């Protein structure tokens, strides 16, 4: 089950949405979400179909408009993209669960992140037509080394295999190692997906974009639905800045604070997280579901990773928020653990 189902949560807890602290979904907590009004004139007609001005907003002066396709959420595009696949598809695991849920004629081959990161050459021993890498991955927030990523791209290019690089959380990474504009120029087999849901904190608007060569983007757009982006989503994007300076640094500072605090309670972070979330292994004697219920009674949502085969109900993922929210979560977890020892 995905995180962020605040509607079911508030119904079950008998509370209102404004009182919920949602650590189960990884939205940017360091940005101001703008209020907007929807007028009849914005919904009585079909939405705009010429998206060039919106591509210019997303280009960040790094990409050509021809390198960009705007899509109604990255999850939707993942399902669209995988539906057209044949042959074998390597999925570097762990990954976003939708890569396993999406319907496809491709045969999925899962390879562990740590093994591929250490030795990317192992993919040479497989026959495959596509490869999926979440960068940074979900749910641990680790990021593939630059040299390993380049080696993967080179091998895939030699095999004439496509690479789908899921950068849903890339804006939260401090000291980023690669220049994606150079990558899409060098590798015609590369497609990069970026979710605006996370960085703009607008999951209700369903907005994302894809980066690739002009040839790939033309082919993708020819197969996408017309009027695929709602007019309210476009209007919101029109007033946005793509300047996210300071957010990686704030995220890193709060992530370190949360990790240090939870380690004192016996919880160990998994891997070397660099995104706006951390996965922890719970200490022995801590039941993840019971702790989740305890926190829910205090209007706090967390994500237990019982639907990830690599993890289970003794692992939790929490989003990184502002300090005052993080402090409430940490106090509540400490209260739960202290209650077990009474």
C-alpha positions as CSV (number, residue, x, y, z in Angstrom):
1,X,0.0,0.0,0.0
2,X,1.3,3.5,-0.9
3,X,1.7,6.2,1.7
4,X,-0.3,9.4,1.7
5,X,-3.8,8.1,2.0
6,X,-4.9,10.9,4.3
7,X,-8.6,10.5,3.3
8,X,-8.9,6.9,4.6
9,X,-6.7,7.8,7.6
10,X,-8.8,10.8,8.7
11,X,-12.0,8.7,8.3
12,X,-10.6,5.9,10.4
13,X,-9.2,8.2,13.1
14,X,-12.2,10.6,13.1
15,X,-10.0,13.6,12.6
16,X,-9.5,16.4,10.1
17,X,-6.8,16.6,7.4
18,X,-5.2,19.7,8.8
19,X,-4.3,18.0,12.1
20,X,-2.5,15.1,10.4
21,X,1.3,14.9,10.3
22,X,1.9,12.7,7.2
23,X,5.4,11.1,7.3
24,X,4.2,8.3,5.1
25,X,4.4,10.3,1.8
26,X,7.5,12.1,0.8
27,X,6.4,15.6,-0.2
28,X,8.6,18.6,0.0
29,X,7.9,20.3,3.4
30,X,10.2,23.2,2.7
31,X,8.1,25.0,0.1
32,X,5.0,27.1,0.3
33,X,2.0,25.6,-1.4
34,X,0.0,28.3,-3.1
35,X,-3.7,28.6,-2.7
36,X,-5.6,28.7,-6.0
37,X,-9.2,29.2,-7.0
38,X,-10.8,27.2,-9.8
39,X,-13.2,29.2,-12.0
40,X,-15.8,28.0,-14.4
41,X,-13.8,29.4,-17.3
42,X,-10.9,27.1,-16.4
43,X,-12.9,23.9,-16.5
44,X,-15.7,24.5,-19.0
45,X,-13.3,24.2,-22.0
46,X,-10.8,21.5,-22.9
47,X,-7.4,22.2,-21.3
48,X,-4.5,23.7,-23.3
49,X,-3.0,21.3,-25.8
50,X,0.0,23.4,-26.8
51,X,2.3,23.0,-23.8
52,X,5.4,24.8,-25.1
53,X,5.3,27.7,-22.5
54,X,5.1,25.1,-19.8
55,X,8.0,23.2,-21.2
56,X,10.0,26.4,-21.1
57,X,9.2,26.7,-17.3
58,X,10.5,23.1,-16.8
59,X,13.6,23.5,-19.0
60,X,15.6,25.3,-16.2
61,X,17.6,26.8,-19.1
62,X,19.3,23.4,-19.4
63,X,17.0,21.5,-21.7
64,X,15.4,22.2,-25.1
65,X,11.6,22.2,-25.2
66,X,12.0,19.3,-27.6
67,X,13.6,17.2,-24.8
68,X,10.5,17.5,-22.6
69,X,7.2,15.7,-22.5
70,X,4.7,16.8,-19.8
71,X,2.7,13.9,-18.4
72,X,-0.2,13.6,-15.8
73,X,1.9,12.2,-13.0
74,X,4.9,9.9,-13.2
75,X,3.0,6.8,-12.0
76,X,0.7,7.2,-14.9
77,X,3.6,7.4,-17.3
78,X,5.3,4.4,-15.8
79,X,2.2,2.3,-16.5
80,X,1.9,3.7,-20.0
81,X,5.6,3.0,-20.7
82,X,5.7,-0.5,-19.3
83,X,2.5,-1.5,-21.2
84,X,4.5,-1.1,-24.4
85,X,7.5,-3.2,-23.4
86,X,8.5,-6.6,-24.7
87,X,11.3,-9.0,-24.0
88,X,13.2,-8.7,-20.7
89,X,13.3,-5.7,-18.3
90,X,15.8,-5.4,-15.5
91,X,14.6,-3.6,-12.5
92,X,17.3,-2.4,-10.0
93,X,15.7,-3.2,-6.7
94,X,14.5,-1.8,-4.3
95,X,12.3,0.4,-6.5
96,X,9.0,2.1,-6.5
97,X,6.4,-0.6,-6.2
98,X,4.5,0.4,-9.3
99,X,7.3,-1.1,-11.4
100,X,6.1,-4.5,-10.2
101,X,2.4,-3.6,-10.3
102,X,2.3,-2.2,-13.9
103,X,0.9,-4.5,-16.6
104,X,3.5,-5.4,-19.1
105,X,4.4,-8.2,-21.6
106,X,8.1,-7.8,-20.5
107,X,9.6,-10.4,-18.2
108,X,10.9,-8.6,-15.1
109,X,14.4,-9.4,-13.8
110,X,15.2,-7.9,-10.4
111,X,18.8,-7.2,-9.5
112,X,19.9,-5.8,-6.1
113,X,21.0,-2.2,-6.0
114,X,24.0,-2.8,-3.8
115,X,25.4,-5.5,-6.1
116,X,24.9,-3.4,-9.3
117,X,26.3,-0.3,-7.6
118,X,29.5,-2.2,-6.6
119,X,29.8,-4.1,-9.9
120,X,27.7,-2.7,-12.7
121,X,29.3,-5.1,-15.2
122,X,27.1,-7.9,-13.9
123,X,24.3,-6.7,-16.2
124,X,26.4,-7.7,-19.2
125,X,25.6,-11.3,-18.4
126,X,21.8,-10.8,-18.9
127,X,19.8,-10.5,-22.1
128,X,17.4,-7.6,-21.7
129,X,15.7,-4.9,-23.7
130,X,15.1,-2.3,-21.0
131,X,16.4,-1.3,-17.5
132,X,14.8,0.7,-14.7
133,X,16.7,2.5,-12.1
134,X,15.2,4.7,-9.4
135,X,17.7,7.5,-8.7
136,X,17.7,8.0,-5.7
137,X,15.9,4.7,-5.0
138,X,12.7,4.3,-3.1
139,X,12.4,3.4,-0.2
140,X,16.0,3.7,1.0
141,X,17.0,7.0,-0.7
142,X,20.4,5.7,-1.9
143,X,21.9,7.0,-5.1
144,X,23.9,5.0,-7.7
145,X,27.5,6.1,-7.9
146,X,28.3,8.2,-11.0
147,X,30.8,5.8,-12.4
148,X,28.4,2.9,-12.0
149,X,25.6,4.8,-13.6
150,X,27.7,5.7,-16.6
151,X,28.9,2.1,-16.9
152,X,25.2,1.0,-16.9
153,X,24.4,3.5,-19.6
154,X,27.3,2.3,-21.7
155,X,26.4,-1.3,-21.4
156,X,22.8,-0.7,-22.2
157,X,23.8,1.4,-25.2
158,X,25.9,-1.5,-26.5
159,X,23.0,-3.9,-26.0
160,X,20.6,-1.5,-27.7
161,X,18.5,-1.5,-24.5
162,X,16.6,1.5,-23.2
163,X,17.2,2.9,-19.7
164,X,14.5,4.5,-17.6
165,X,16.0,6.7,-14.9
166,X,13.3,7.6,-12.3
167,X,14.4,11.0,-10.8
168,X,11.3,11.6,-8.7
169,X,13.4,12.7,-5.7
170,X,16.5,14.2,-7.5
171,X,15.8,17.7,-6.3
172,X,16.3,16.7,-2.7
173,X,19.8,15.4,-3.3
174,X,22.7,17.6,-2.1
175,X,25.8,17.8,-4.3
176,X,24.4,16.0,-7.3
177,X,27.0,14.2,-9.4
178,X,25.6,14.2,-12.9
179,X,24.4,16.6,-15.5
180,X,21.3,15.2,-17.1
181,X,21.4,17.5,-20.1
182,X,24.7,16.0,-21.0
183,X,23.4,12.4,-20.4
184,X,20.4,12.8,-22.8
185,X,22.7,14.2,-25.4
186,X,25.2,11.3,-25.1
187,X,22.7,8.4,-24.7
188,X,19.8,8.3,-27.1
189,X,18.5,5.2,-25.2
190,X,18.0,7.2,-22.0
191,X,14.6,8.4,-20.7
192,X,14.4,10.3,-17.4
193,X,11.2,10.7,-15.5
194,X,10.7,13.5,-13.0
195,X,7.7,13.9,-10.7
196,X,6.6,17.4,-9.8
197,X,4.3,15.9,-7.2
198,X,7.2,15.6,-4.7
199,X,9.2,18.7,-5.1
200,X,6.2,21.1,-5.5
201,X,4.2,19.1,-2.9
202,X,1.1,18.9,-5.2
203,X,0.1,15.2,-5.3
204,X,-3.5,16.2,-5.9
205,X,-2.7,17.8,-9.2
206,X,-0.8,14.9,-10.9
207,X,2.0,16.5,-12.8
208,X,5.3,15.2,-14.1
209,X,7.6,15.4,-17.1
210,X,9.9,13.2,-19.1
211,X,13.4,14.1,-20.5
212,X,15.0,12.4,-23.5
213,X,16.3,12.9,-26.9
214,X,14.1,15.0,-29.3
215,X,13.4,11.8,-31.3
216,X,12.3,9.9,-28.3
217,X,10.1,12.7,-27.0
218,X,8.4,13.1,-30.4
219,X,7.6,9.3,-30.4
220,X,6.4,9.4,-26.8
221,X,4.1,12.5,-27.4
222,X,2.6,10.9,-30.5
223,X,1.3,8.1,-28.3
224,X,0.1,10.2,-25.4
225,X,-3.5,11.3,-24.9
226,X,-4.5,14.9,-26.0
227,X,-5.5,17.3,-23.3
228,X,-3.8,15.0,-20.8
229,X,-2.9,17.7,-18.3
230,X,-5.8,19.4,-16.5
231,X,-6.1,23.2,-16.8
232,X,-5.8,23.7,-13.0
233,X,-2.5,21.8,-13.0
234,X,-1.2,23.9,-15.9
235,X,-2.3,27.1,-14.1
236,X,-0.5,26.1,-11.0
237,X,2.6,25.3,-12.9
238,X,2.5,28.7,-14.7
239,X,3.0,30.5,-11.4
240,X,5.8,28.3,-10.2
241,X,9.5,28.8,-10.0
242,X,11.9,25.9,-10.7
243,X,14.5,27.4,-8.3
244,X,14.8,24.9,-5.5
245,X,18.0,26.2,-4.1
246,X,18.4,25.6,-0.4
247,X,16.0,22.6,-0.3
248,X,18.7,19.9,-0.6
249,X,20.7,21.5,2.3
250,X,17.6,21.8,4.5
251,X,16.6,18.2,3.7
252,X,20.1,17.0,4.5
253,X,20.2,18.9,7.9
254,X,16.9,17.5,9.0
255,X,17.7,14.0,7.7
256,X,20.8,13.9,9.8
257,X,18.9,15.1,12.8
258,X,16.2,12.4,12.4
259,X,18.8,9.6,11.8
260,X,20.9,10.6,14.9
261,X,17.8,10.8,17.1
262,X,16.3,7.4,16.0
263,X,19.7,5.7,16.2
264,X,19.7,6.5,20.0
265,X,16.4,4.5,20.1
266,X,18.0,1.5,18.5
267,X,16.8,2.1,15.0
268,X,19.3,1.7,12.2
269,X,19.0,3.5,8.8
270,X,19.2,1.3,5.7
271,X,22.0,2.3,3.4
272,X,23.2,5.9,2.8
273,X,20.0,7.9,2.2
274,X,20.2,11.2,0.3
275,X,16.6,11.9,-0.5
276,X,13.8,13.4,1.7
277,X,13.0,10.1,3.4
278,X,14.8,7.4,5.4
279,X,14.1,3.7,5.9
280,X,14.8,2.3,9.3
281,X,15.0,-1.3,10.6
282,X,13.1,-1.5,13.9
283,X,14.9,-3.0,16.9
284,X,13.9,-6.4,18.1
285,X,10.8,-6.3,20.2
286,X,9.2,-3.4,18.2
287,X,6.2,-4.4,16.2
288,X,5.9,-2.1,13.2
289,X,2.1,-2.4,12.9
290,X,1.5,-1.8,16.6
291,X,3.8,1.3,16.6
292,X,2.0,2.5,13.4
293,X,-1.4,2.3,15.3
294,X,0.1,4.0,18.3
295,X,1.3,6.9,16.2
296,X,-2.0,7.0,14.2
297,X,-3.9,7.6,17.5
298,X,-1.7,10.8,17.7
299,X,-2.6,11.8,14.1
300,X,0.8,10.7,12.8
301,X,1.2,8.6,9.6
302,X,4.2,6.5,8.9
303,X,4.9,3.9,6.2
304,X,5.5,0.2,7.2
305,X,7.3,-1.6,4.3
306,X,5.4,-4.9,4.5
307,X,4.7,-4.9,0.8
308,X,8.4,-4.7,-0.2
309,X,9.9,-8.3,-0.5
310,X,13.3,-6.9,0.4
311,X,12.0,-5.5,3.7
312,X,8.9,-6.3,5.7
313,X,6.8,-5.2,8.7
314,X,10.0,-4.6,10.8
315,X,11.0,-1.7,8.5
316,X,9.5,1.7,8.4
317,X,10.1,4.6,6.0
318,X,9.5,8.2,7.2
319,X,9.5,11.4,5.2
320,X,11.8,14.2,6.3
321,X,9.8,17.3,7.4
322,X,10.4,20.6,9.1
323,X,12.1,20.5,12.5
324,X,9.0,21.0,14.6
325,X,7.2,18.2,12.9
326,X,10.2,15.9,13.1
327,X,10.4,16.6,16.8
328,X,6.8,15.6,17.4
329,X,7.4,12.3,15.6
330,X,10.5,11.6,17.5
331,X,8.9,12.3,20.9
332,X,6.0,10.1,20.0
333,X,8.2,7.2,18.9
334,X,10.2,7.6,22.1
335,X,7.0,7.5,24.1
336,X,5.9,4.3,22.4
337,X,9.3,2.6,23.1
338,X,9.3,3.8,26.7
339,X,5.9,2.4,27.2
340,X,7.0,-1.0,26.1
341,X,9.7,-1.0,28.8
342,X,7.4,0.1,31.7
